[in-house]
Amino acid sequence: MKKRRGVSSMFSNEQLQNLIEGKIIGSKFPYDTKNEQEIEAHIRRLYYRINRIPNLVCEVEWDHFGSGYASFVEFFCYQKEDAVIVEEKYGRREIKTEGIIIDICRLAPVAIMGQDDRYKTIRIETNEIVGGAHGSLLGGTNQLKLSKKFRTIEEKLKQALNEFDYELLEAEKMNQPLSFKTKIPTIYREPGEYSIMDAIFYWED
């Protein structure tokens, strides 16, 4: 019988605490350099690699969601046909897009993947975005799942992550409660409710 690898073999409690404190860990390049610019450049190369996948659009959030600090860079990847016009009125167009979120950790060579429906409203005349709504992989416990319709694109994204030496973390490990007391700068969970995922992927507004 195959021995299942537990969370402890992925990250020790000490490593998880280091991640919470914003310290870079990992023995793979560029994380072994502990250099933020090197890591950012590596994530940019991954972004360009994903954008070369035919018929795939990848949007990215580099700037910590406009405030605070995010321990990850968020990609939103979708096929062009999955962006659908929901409504047009008063000179505005609402578009719904079904796609895949990938959160790439800035502090360790790991990532998580899940699905999201995003909405944006554009002013037809100027093509300017005037509103929008989207979810996050961090808010709940069951977002790290993908429906069958994304199977092909999921495989292509996994291949790209693999090429860049990112380990895709599994939902069952990520959702396990944190086994030690700490304070995580996250807006998504209260102290005492932290999961392993909160230690690795957090956003401090």
Phi and psi restraints in degrees (value plus and minus 20) as a CYANA .aco file:
   2 LYS   PHI     -93.8   -53.8
   2 LYS   PSI     114.7   154.7
   3 LYS   PHI     -97.7   -57.7
   3 LYS   PSI     109.5   149.5
   4 ARG   PHI    -103.2   -63.2
   4 ARG   PSI     116.6   156.6
   5 ARG   PHI    -101.1   -61.1
   5 ARG   PSI     101.7   141.7
   6 GLY   PHI    -103.1   -63.1
   6 GLY   PSI     155.6   195.6
   7 VAL   PHI     -81.4   -41.4
   7 VAL   PSI     -56.8   -16.8
   8 SER   PHI     -78.2   -38.2
   8 SER   PSI     -52.4   -12.4
   9 SER   PHI     -98.1   -58.1
   9 SER   PSI     -36.4     3.6
  10 MET   PHI    -102.4   -62.4
  10 MET   PSI     -76.7   -36.7
  11 PHE   PHI    -157.7  -117.7
  11 PHE   PSI     114.4   154.4
  12 SER   PHI     -97.6   -57.6
  12 SER   PSI     145.0   185.0
  13 ASN   PHI     -78.6   -38.6
  13 ASN   PSI     -57.6   -17.6
  14 GLU   PHI     -83.2   -43.2
  14 GLU   PSI     -63.5   -23.5
  15 GLN   PHI     -84.3   -44.3
  15 GLN   PSI     -60.9   -20.9
  16 LEU   PHI     -81.8   -41.8
  16 LEU   PSI     -60.6   -20.6
  17 GLN   PHI     -85.2   -45.2
  17 GLN   PSI     -57.7   -17.7
  18 ASN   PHI     -81.8   -41.8
  18 ASN   PSI     -61.4   -21.4
  19 LEU   PHI     -82.9   -42.9
  19 LEU   PSI     -62.5   -22.5
  20 ILE   PHI     -79.7   -39.7
  20 ILE   PSI     -54.9   -14.9
  21 GLU   PHI    -102.7   -62.7
  21 GLU   PSI     -17.6    22.4
  22 GLY   PHI      62.8   102.8
  22 GLY   PSI      -2.2    37.8
  23 LYS   PHI    -109.0   -69.0
  23 LYS   PSI     121.7   161.7
  24 ILE   PHI    -103.4   -63.4
  24 ILE   PSI     112.7   152.7
  25 ILE   PHI    -149.7  -109.7
  25 ILE   PSI     143.1   183.1
  26 GLY   PHI     108.3   148.3
  26 GLY   PSI     124.6   164.6
  27 SER   PHI    -122.2   -82.2
  27 SER   PSI     -21.3    18.7
  28 LYS   PHI    -116.0   -76.0
  28 LYS   PSI     128.2   168.2
  29 PHE   PHI     -87.3   -47.3
  29 PHE   PSI     121.8   161.8
  30 PRO   PHI    -112.5   -72.5
  30 PRO   PSI     -15.3    24.7
  31 TYR   PHI     -86.3   -46.3
  31 TYR   PSI     -46.5    -6.5
  32 ASP   PHI     -88.5   -48.5
  32 ASP   PSI     -38.4     1.6
  33 THR   PHI    -100.1   -60.1
  33 THR   PSI     -37.8     2.2
  34 LYS   PHI      39.9    79.9
  34 LYS   PSI       0.4    40.4
  35 ASN   PHI    -121.7   -81.7
  35 ASN   PSI      95.2   135.2
  36 GLU   PHI     -80.3   -40.3
  36 GLU   PSI     -58.9   -18.9
  37 GLN   PHI     -85.4   -45.4
  37 GLN   PSI     -60.4   -20.4
  38 GLU   PHI     -81.6   -41.6
  38 GLU   PSI     -62.9   -22.9
  39 ILE   PHI     -87.2   -47.2
  39 ILE   PSI     -64.0   -24.0
  40 GLU   PHI     -79.2   -39.2
  40 GLU   PSI     -62.4   -22.4
  41 ALA   PHI     -84.6   -44.6
  41 ALA   PSI     -58.1   -18.1
  42 HIS   PHI     -83.6   -43.6
  42 HIS   PSI     -64.0   -24.0
  43 ILE   PHI     -86.0   -46.0
  43 ILE   PSI     -56.6   -16.6
  44 ARG   PHI     -83.6   -43.6
  44 ARG   PSI     -59.7   -19.7
  45 ARG   PHI     -84.0   -44.0
  45 ARG   PSI     -59.1   -19.1
  46 LEU   PHI     -82.2   -42.2
  46 LEU   PSI     -62.9   -22.9
  47 TYR   PHI     -78.7   -38.7
  47 TYR   PSI     -66.1   -26.1
  48 TYR   PHI     -85.8   -45.8
  48 TYR   PSI     -55.6   -15.6
  49 ARG   PHI     -83.6   -43.6
  49 ARG   PSI     -64.7   -24.7
  50 ILE   PHI     -85.7   -45.7
  50 ILE   PSI     -58.4   -18.4
  51 ASN   PHI     -87.4   -47.4
  51 ASN   PSI     -33.1     6.9
  52 ARG   PHI    -106.7   -66.7
  52 ARG   PSI     -26.1    13.9
  53 ILE   PHI     -88.4   -48.4
  53 ILE   PSI     105.5   145.5
  54 PRO   PHI     -76.1   -36.1
  54 PRO   PSI     118.5   158.5
  55 ASN   PHI      46.2    86.2
  55 ASN   PSI      -6.7    33.3
  56 LEU   PHI    -131.0   -91.0
  56 LEU   PSI     116.2   156.2
  57 VAL   PHI    -129.7   -89.7
  57 VAL   PSI     114.3   154.3
  58 CYS   PHI    -145.9  -105.9
  58 CYS   PSI      96.4   136.4
  59 GLU   PHI    -120.9   -80.9
  59 GLU   PSI     129.5   169.5
  60 VAL   PHI    -156.9  -116.9
  60 VAL   PSI     128.0   168.0
  61 GLU   PHI    -133.8   -93.8
  61 GLU   PSI      79.2   119.2
  62 TRP   PHI    -106.1   -66.1
  62 TRP   PSI     -47.0    -7.0
  63 ASP   PHI    -119.4   -79.4
  63 ASP   PSI      20.1    60.1
  64 HIS   PHI      32.7    72.7
  64 HIS   PSI      16.3    56.3
  65 PHE   PHI      37.8    77.8
  65 PHE   PSI       7.2    47.2
  66 GLY   PHI      66.4   106.4
  66 GLY   PSI     -29.1    10.9
  67 SER   PHI    -181.7  -141.7
  67 SER   PSI     140.4   180.4
  68 GLY   PHI      46.9    86.9
  68 GLY   PSI    -164.1  -124.1
  69 TYR   PHI    -160.4  -120.4
  69 TYR   PSI     111.1   151.1
  70 ALA   PHI    -134.5   -94.5
  70 ALA   PSI     113.8   153.8
  71 SER   PHI     -99.6   -59.6
  71 SER   PSI     -10.8    29.2
  72 PHE   PHI    -167.4  -127.4
  72 PHE   PSI     142.3   182.3
  73 VAL   PHI    -128.8   -88.8
  73 VAL   PSI     112.8   152.8
  74 GLU   PHI    -123.2   -83.2
  74 GLU   PSI     104.9   144.9
  75 PHE   PHI    -123.2   -83.2
  75 PHE   PSI     121.8   161.8
  76 PHE   PHI    -143.8  -103.8
  76 PHE   PSI      93.8   133.8
  77 CYS   PHI    -135.5   -95.5
  77 CYS   PSI     112.7   152.7
  78 TYR   PHI    -169.9  -129.9
  78 TYR   PSI     138.0   178.0
  79 GLN   PHI    -105.1   -65.1
  79 GLN   PSI     126.6   166.6
  80 LYS   PHI     -75.8   -35.8
  80 LYS   PSI     -56.0   -16.0
  81 GLU   PHI     -93.8   -53.8
  81 GLU   PSI     -29.2    10.8
  82 ASP   PHI    -110.1   -70.1
  82 ASP   PSI     -14.7    25.3
  83 ALA   PHI    -121.2   -81.2
  83 ALA   PSI      90.3   130.3
  84 VAL   PHI    -139.5   -99.5
  84 VAL   PSI     116.6   156.6
  85 ILE   PHI     -95.2   -55.2
  85 ILE   PSI     102.0   142.0
  86 VAL   PHI    -110.7   -70.7
  86 VAL   PSI     -59.0   -19.0
  87 GLU   PHI    -178.6  -138.6
  87 GLU   PSI     127.2   167.2
  88 GLU   PHI    -155.0  -115.0
  88 GLU   PSI      97.9   137.9
  89 LYS   PHI    -182.7  -142.7
  89 LYS   PSI     139.1   179.1
  90 TYR   PHI      31.6    71.6
  90 TYR   PSI      15.9    55.9
  91 GLY   PHI      53.3    93.3
  91 GLY   PSI      -6.2    33.8
  92 ARG   PHI    -143.6  -103.6
  92 ARG   PSI     130.2   170.2
  93 ARG   PHI    -144.9  -104.9
  93 ARG   PSI     108.4   148.4
  94 GLU   PHI    -122.8   -82.8
  94 GLU   PSI     110.4   150.4
  95 ILE   PHI    -139.7   -99.7
  95 ILE   PSI     110.8   150.8
  96 LYS   PHI    -125.3   -85.3
  96 LYS   PSI     113.0   153.0
  97 THR   PHI    -146.8  -106.8
  97 THR   PSI     105.2   145.2
  98 GLU   PHI    -116.4   -76.4
  98 GLU   PSI     110.9   150.9
  99 GLY   PHI    -181.4  -141.4
  99 GLY   PSI    -188.7  -148.7
 100 ILE   PHI    -135.5   -95.5
 100 ILE   PSI     111.2   151.2
 101 ILE   PHI    -114.4   -74.4
 101 ILE   PSI     113.4   153.4
 102 ILE   PHI    -141.3  -101.3
 102 ILE   PSI     104.0   144.0
 103 ASP   PHI    -121.9   -81.9
 103 ASP   PSI      99.1   139.1
 104 ILE   PHI    -122.0   -82.0
 104 ILE   PSI     101.6   141.6
 105 CYS   PHI     -91.2   -51.2
 105 CYS   PSI     116.1   156.1
 106 ARG   PHI    -102.2   -62.2
 106 ARG   PSI     -33.5     6.5
 107 LEU   PHI    -130.4   -90.4
 107 LEU   PSI     -33.7     6.3
 108 ALA   PHI    -174.7  -134.7
 108 ALA   PSI     133.2   173.2
 109 PRO   PHI     -98.2   -58.2
 109 PRO   PSI      42.0    82.0
 110 VAL   PHI    -155.5  -115.5
 110 VAL   PSI     141.0   181.0
 111 ALA   PHI    -168.5  -128.5
 111 ALA   PSI     139.7   179.7
 112 ILE   PHI    -146.8  -106.8
 112 ILE   PSI     135.9   175.9
 113 MET   PHI    -158.2  -118.2
 113 MET   PSI     119.6   159.6
 114 GLY   PHI    -181.1  -141.1
 114 GLY   PSI    -193.9  -153.9
 115 GLN   PHI    -137.4   -97.4
 115 GLN   PSI     136.5   176.5
 116 ASP   PHI    -171.8  -131.8
 116 ASP   PSI     128.6   168.6
 117 ASP   PHI    -124.6   -84.6
 117 ASP   PSI     108.2   148.2
 118 ARG   PHI    -138.9   -98.9
 118 ARG   PSI     126.6   166.6
 119 TYR   PHI    -142.3  -102.3
 119 TYR   PSI     118.2   158.2
 120 LYS   PHI    -160.3  -120.3
 120 LYS   PSI     126.1   166.1
 121 THR   PHI    -131.5   -91.5
 121 THR   PSI     107.9   147.9
 122 ILE   PHI    -140.9  -100.9
 122 ILE   PSI     127.8   167.8
 123 ARG   PHI    -100.2   -60.2
 123 ARG   PSI      97.9   137.9
 124 ILE   PHI     -78.3   -38.3
 124 ILE   PSI     -62.5   -22.5
 125 GLU   PHI     -82.3   -42.3
 125 GLU   PSI     -60.1   -20.1
 126 THR   PHI    -129.6   -89.6
 126 THR   PSI     -28.4    11.6
 127 ASN   PHI      43.8    83.8
 127 ASN   PSI      -0.5    39.5
 128 GLU   PHI    -104.1   -64.1
 128 GLU   PSI     117.5   157.5
 129 ILE   PHI     -98.6   -58.6
 129 ILE   PSI     103.0   143.0
 130 VAL   PHI    -134.1   -94.1
 130 VAL   PSI     -24.9    15.1
 131 GLY   PHI    -192.6  -152.6
 131 GLY   PSI     146.5   186.5
 132 GLY   PHI    -199.2  -159.2
 132 GLY   PSI     148.1   188.1
 133 ALA   PHI    -171.5  -131.5
 133 ALA   PSI     117.7   157.7
 134 HIS   PHI    -174.0  -134.0
 134 HIS   PSI     140.3   180.3
 135 GLY   PHI    -114.9   -74.9
 135 GLY   PSI    -188.0  -148.0
 136 SER   PHI    -164.1  -124.1
 136 SER   PSI     133.6   173.6
 137 LEU   PHI     -98.1   -58.1
 137 LEU   PSI     -32.2     7.8
 138 LEU   PHI    -110.4   -70.4
 138 LEU   PSI     -38.0     2.0
 139 GLY   PHI     -93.9   -53.9
 139 GLY   PSI     -55.4   -15.4
 140 GLY   PHI    -137.2   -97.2
 140 GLY   PSI    -182.8  -142.8
 141 THR   PHI    -137.5   -97.5
 141 THR   PSI     -27.9    12.1
 142 ASN   PHI    -138.5   -98.5
 142 ASN   PSI      -2.7    37.3
 143 GLN   PHI     -99.9   -59.9
 143 GLN   PSI     -32.6     7.4
 144 LEU   PHI    -105.8   -65.8
 144 LEU   PSI      23.5    63.5
 145 LYS   PHI    -147.3  -107.3
 145 LYS   PSI     129.8   169.8
 146 LEU   PHI    -145.4  -105.4
 146 LEU   PSI     119.3   159.3
 147 SER   PHI     -96.3   -56.3
 147 SER   PSI     144.4   184.4
 148 LYS   PHI     -81.6   -41.6
 148 LYS   PSI     -47.4    -7.4
 149 LYS   PHI     -82.0   -42.0
 149 LYS   PSI     -41.2    -1.2
 150 PHE   PHI    -115.9   -75.9
 150 PHE   PSI     -13.2    26.8
 151 ARG   PHI     -72.3   -32.3
 151 ARG   PSI     -69.5   -29.5
 152 THR   PHI     -85.1   -45.1
 152 THR   PSI     -68.2   -28.2
 153 ILE   PHI     -87.5   -47.5
 153 ILE   PSI     -53.6   -13.6
 154 GLU   PHI     -79.4   -39.4
 154 GLU   PSI     -65.4   -25.4
 155 GLU   PHI     -82.0   -42.0
 155 GLU   PSI     -60.3   -20.3
 156 LYS   PHI     -87.1   -47.1
 156 LYS   PSI     -58.0   -18.0
 157 LEU   PHI     -89.2   -49.2
 157 LEU   PSI     -59.3   -19.3
 158 LYS   PHI     -82.8   -42.8
 158 LYS   PSI     -58.7   -18.7
 159 GLN   PHI     -82.4   -42.4
 159 GLN   PSI     -63.7   -23.7
 160 ALA   PHI     -83.5   -43.5
 160 ALA   PSI     -63.0   -23.0
 161 LEU   PHI     -81.3   -41.3
 161 LEU   PSI     -60.8   -20.8
 162 ASN   PHI     -83.1   -43.1
 162 ASN   PSI     -62.9   -22.9
 163 GLU   PHI     -80.1   -40.1
 163 GLU   PSI     -52.1   -12.1
 164 PHE   PHI    -118.3   -78.3
 164 PHE   PSI      -6.3    33.7
 165 ASP   PHI      45.4    85.4
 165 ASP   PSI      14.3    54.3
 166 TYR   PHI    -119.9   -79.9
 166 TYR   PSI     111.8   151.8
 167 GLU   PHI    -109.3   -69.3
 167 GLU   PSI     107.6   147.6
 168 LEU   PHI    -105.6   -65.6
 168 LEU   PSI      99.8   139.8
 169 LEU   PHI    -105.6   -65.6
 169 LEU   PSI     123.5   163.5
 170 GLU   PHI    -107.7   -67.7
 170 GLU   PSI     127.3   167.3
 171 ALA   PHI     -77.5   -37.5
 171 ALA   PSI     -64.1   -24.1
 172 GLU   PHI     -83.4   -43.4
 172 GLU   PSI     -51.9   -11.9
 173 LYS   PHI     -95.7   -55.7
 173 LYS   PSI     -62.5   -22.5
 174 MET   PHI     -84.1   -44.1
 174 MET   PSI     -52.4   -12.4
 175 ASN   PHI    -107.4   -67.4
 175 ASN   PSI     -20.9    19.1
 176 GLN   PHI     -89.8   -49.8
 176 GLN   PSI     123.4   163.4
 177 PRO   PHI     -86.0   -46.0
 177 PRO   PSI     128.7   168.7
 178 LEU   PHI     -90.2   -50.2
 178 LEU   PSI     115.0   155.0
 179 SER   PHI    -111.5   -71.5
 179 SER   PSI     -15.2    24.8
 180 PHE   PHI    -156.6  -116.6
 180 PHE   PSI     139.6   179.6
 181 LYS   PHI    -102.8   -62.8
 181 LYS   PSI     117.4   157.4
 182 THR   PHI    -183.3  -143.3
 182 THR   PSI     158.8   198.8
 183 LYS   PHI    -144.9  -104.9
 183 LYS   PSI     100.0   140.0
 184 ILE   PHI    -129.5   -89.5
 184 ILE   PSI     112.6   152.6
 185 PRO   PHI     -97.5   -57.5
 185 PRO   PSI      49.0    89.0
 186 THR   PHI    -143.5  -103.5
 186 THR   PSI     128.2   168.2
 187 ILE   PHI    -113.4   -73.4
 187 ILE   PSI     -22.5    17.5
 188 TYR   PHI    -115.4   -75.4
 188 TYR   PSI     -37.7     2.3
 189 ARG   PHI    -164.9  -124.9
 189 ARG   PSI     129.6   169.6
 190 GLU   PHI    -104.3   -64.3
 190 GLU   PSI     131.9   171.9
 191 PRO   PHI     -74.9   -34.9
 191 PRO   PSI     121.3   161.3
 192 GLY   PHI      73.5   113.5
 192 GLY   PSI     -35.5     4.5
 193 GLU   PHI    -132.5   -92.5
 193 GLU   PSI     -12.7    27.3
 194 TYR   PHI     -82.9   -42.9
 194 TYR   PSI     121.8   161.8
 195 SER   PHI    -128.8   -88.8
 195 SER   PSI     151.3   191.3
 196 ILE   PHI     -74.2   -34.2
 196 ILE   PSI     -60.2   -20.2
 197 MET   PHI     -78.3   -38.3
 197 MET   PSI     -58.7   -18.7
 198 ASP   PHI     -82.8   -42.8
 198 ASP   PSI     -48.3    -8.3
 199 ALA   PHI     -94.6   -54.6
 199 ALA   PSI     -46.1    -6.1
 200 ILE   PHI    -120.6   -80.6
 200 ILE   PSI     -60.4   -20.4
 201 PHE   PHI    -139.4   -99.4
 201 PHE   PSI      86.7   126.7
 202 TYR   PHI    -162.6  -122.6
 202 TYR   PSI     133.1   173.1
 203 TRP   PHI    -149.8  -109.8
 203 TRP   PSI     102.3   142.3
 204 GLU   PHI    -124.9   -84.9
 204 GLU   PSI      90.9   130.9
